[in-house]
Amino acid sequence: MDADADVISIVLAGDTRCGKTTFISRVSSKDKTGDFTILRDLDQPFIFNLNQVNRRFRLEFRDTSGPDSWQTQDPDLVILCYDISQRLSLINMKRFWINDVKKAFNNRDTLPVLILGLKRDLRSEDDPNGIIYPQEGYQTATELRADKYMECSAATGELVDLAFEEICKTALSTKSADGGQSEGDVSSYKDPFCGELGHPSHHGTGL
């Protein structure tokens, strides 16, 4: 462990099996599109070291099972995750997970929160529950006053590097004088995750 590195604690929250550990496993893999090994829970925190302008940072990711495990943690950043192929996962993020985060860290007014849609490769026009287009996820992030919206596919590697880059930008900004939290206006962020598919937002079920 680098004693001189600034430690940045990051909590991944979301439904079980929504893809949190798979995402981190893909990020840690040297192969960004082929086979990769799933990380084990007992190896947490999942650590990534970054160097930037004569400063070293140690990003510690924790894939949590729920609010009960948050009591011993003091995160610098929270990432709310949902499964793009499961509408219930998005609903639970809006109804439960965001509220659990607010309750657990109600004394952390400047805690940045990011929204990450996972399993992008499983988005299907034939989903009987209604396809979740990127614009709907983006709209949800706006309503929750999140700092950024991202989505990717760990299975194919699509947009994984870009999503992780955005996570790192926010993580490193938590150690700056201004902090990592935005004004809660995610719409001000030019989002490449939404612009690629080009579907109008009314194709989704709405919020």
C-alpha positions in Angstrom: 0.0 0.0 0.0 1.3 3.5 -1.0 1.2 5.5 2.3 1.6 8.7 0.3 -1.4 8.1 -1.9 -4.7 10.0 -1.3 -7.3 7.3 -0.6 -10.7 7.8 -2.3 -13.5 5.5 -1.1 -16.2 4.6 -3.6 -19.4 2.7 -2.8 -21.2 0.7 -5.5 -24.9 0.3 -4.6 -27.8 -1.4 -6.4 -29.8 -4.5 -6.7 -28.1 -7.9 -6.3 -26.9 -9.3 -9.6 -27.4 -5.9 -11.4 -23.8 -6.2 -12.7 -21.7 -4.2 -10.2 -18.9 -6.8 -9.6 -18.9 -7.7 -13.3 -18.3 -4.1 -14.2 -15.3 -3.7 -11.7 -14.0 -7.1 -12.9 -14.0 -5.9 -16.5 -12.3 -2.6 -15.6 -9.6 -4.6 -13.8 -9.1 -6.9 -16.7 -6.3 -6.3 -19.3 -8.6 -7.7 -22.0 -11.4 -5.1 -22.5 -13.5 -7.2 -25.0 -12.7 -10.9 -24.4 -12.9 -13.2 -21.5 -12.2 -12.0 -18.0 -12.2 -13.3 -14.4 -14.9 -12.2 -12.0 -13.4 -10.7 -8.8 -14.2 -12.3 -5.5 -16.1 -10.4 -2.7 -13.5 -11.4 -0.2 -10.9 -9.4 -2.2 -12.7 -6.1 -1.5 -11.9 -3.3 -1.6 -11.1 -3.5 -5.3 -8.1 -1.1 -5.7 -7.0 1.0 -8.6 -4.0 3.3 -8.4 -3.8 6.5 -10.4 -1.1 9.1 -10.9 -1.8 12.7 -11.8 0.5 15.7 -11.7 2.8 14.7 -8.9 -0.1 13.3 -6.9 -1.0 9.6 -6.3 -4.5 8.4 -5.7 -5.8 5.0 -4.4 -9.3 4.3 -5.5 -11.0 1.8 -3.3 -14.3 0.3 -4.7 -16.7 -1.6 -2.4 -19.6 -3.6 -3.9 -22.0 -3.4 -1.0 -24.9 -5.7 -0.1 -27.0 -2.9 1.4 -27.3 -0.1 3.9 -26.4 -2.2 6.9 -22.8 -2.5 5.5 -22.6 1.2 4.9 -22.5 2.1 8.6 -18.7 1.4 8.8 -17.9 3.2 5.6 -17.2 6.9 4.9 -17.3 7.1 1.1 -16.1 10.0 -1.0 -18.3 8.9 -3.9 -21.4 6.7 -4.3 -22.3 5.0 -7.6 -26.0 3.9 -7.9 -26.2 1.0 -10.4 -29.1 -0.6 -12.2 -29.6 -3.3 -14.8 -30.7 -1.9 -18.1 -32.5 -5.2 -19.0 -34.6 -5.2 -15.8 -37.0 -2.3 -15.3 -37.5 -3.3 -11.6 -33.8 -2.6 -11.1 -34.4 1.0 -12.2 -37.5 1.3 -10.1 -35.7 0.1 -7.0 -33.0 2.6 -7.6 -35.5 5.4 -7.6 -37.7 4.1 -4.8 -35.2 2.6 -2.4 -31.5 2.9 -3.2 -31.4 6.7 -3.5 -33.3 7.1 -0.2 -31.0 4.6 1.5 -28.0 6.6 0.5 -29.6 9.8 1.7 -30.4 8.3 5.1 -27.0 6.6 5.6 -25.1 9.7 4.7 -27.5 12.5 5.6 -24.6 14.5 7.1 -22.8 14.5 3.8 -24.3 17.3 1.8 -21.5 17.4 -0.7 -21.3 13.6 -1.4 -21.4 13.1 -5.2 -23.7 10.5 -6.6 -23.3 9.0 -10.0 -25.8 6.8 -11.9 -24.5 3.8 -13.8 -26.6 1.7 -16.1 -25.2 -1.8 -16.6 -25.8 -4.7 -19.1 -26.2 -2.3 -21.9 -25.8 -5.2 -24.4 -29.1 -6.7 -23.1 -31.2 -3.7 -24.0 -34.0 -5.2 -26.1 -36.8 -3.8 -28.2 -38.8 -6.9 -27.4 -38.8 -6.4 -23.6 -42.4 -6.8 -22.4 -41.7 -4.4 -19.5 -40.7 -1.6 -21.9 -37.2 -0.9 -23.1 -35.2 1.4 -21.0 -33.5 3.8 -23.5 -30.5 5.9 -22.4 -32.7 9.0 -22.3 -34.9 7.5 -19.6 -31.9 6.6 -17.4 -30.6 10.1 -18.0 -34.0 11.6 -17.1 -33.9 9.5 -13.9 -30.5 10.8 -13.0 -31.7 14.4 -13.5 -34.7 13.8 -11.3 -32.5 12.3 -8.6 -30.1 15.3 -8.9 -27.2 12.9 -9.6 -23.9 14.4 -10.8 -23.5 12.2 -13.9 -25.2 9.5 -15.9 -23.3 6.7 -17.5 -24.0 3.2 -19.0 -21.9 0.4 -20.4 -21.7 -3.3 -21.1 -19.1 -5.2 -19.1 -19.8 -8.4 -21.2 -18.8 -6.7 -24.4 -16.6 -4.0 -23.0 -18.7 -1.3 -24.8 -18.3 2.1 -23.1 -16.6 0.6 -20.0 -13.4 2.6 -20.4 -15.4 5.8 -20.9 -17.6 5.1 -17.9 -14.6 4.4 -15.7 -12.9 7.6 -17.0 -15.9 9.6 -15.8 -15.9 7.9 -12.5 -12.2 8.7 -12.0 -12.7 12.3 -13.0 -15.4 12.7 -10.3 -13.4 10.7 -7.8 -10.3 12.8 -8.2 -12.3 16.0 -8.0 -13.4 15.0 -4.5 -9.9 15.8 -3.4 -9.9 19.2 -5.0 -10.9 22.5 -3.3 -14.2 22.6 -5.0 -15.2 19.0 -4.2 -16.7 16.4 -6.5 -20.4 17.3 -6.3 -22.0 19.3 -9.1 -25.1 21.5 -8.8 -27.2 18.4 -9.3 -27.9 19.4 -12.9 -26.8 16.3 -14.7 -28.3 17.7 -17.9 -25.5 20.2 -18.1 -23.1 17.3 -18.7 -22.7 16.6 -22.4 -23.5 12.9 -22.3 -22.0 10.5 -24.9 -23.9 7.6 -23.3 -27.2 9.0 -24.5 -26.3 10.4 -27.8 -25.3 7.2 -29.5 -28.6 5.5 -29.9 -30.6 8.5 -30.9 -34.0 7.2 -29.8 -36.5 9.9 -28.7 -37.3 9.8 -25.0 -41.0 9.2 -25.5 -40.2 5.6 -26.6 -39.6 4.7 -23.0 -42.4 4.2 -20.5 -41.8 7.5 -18.9 -41.4 8.3 -15.2 
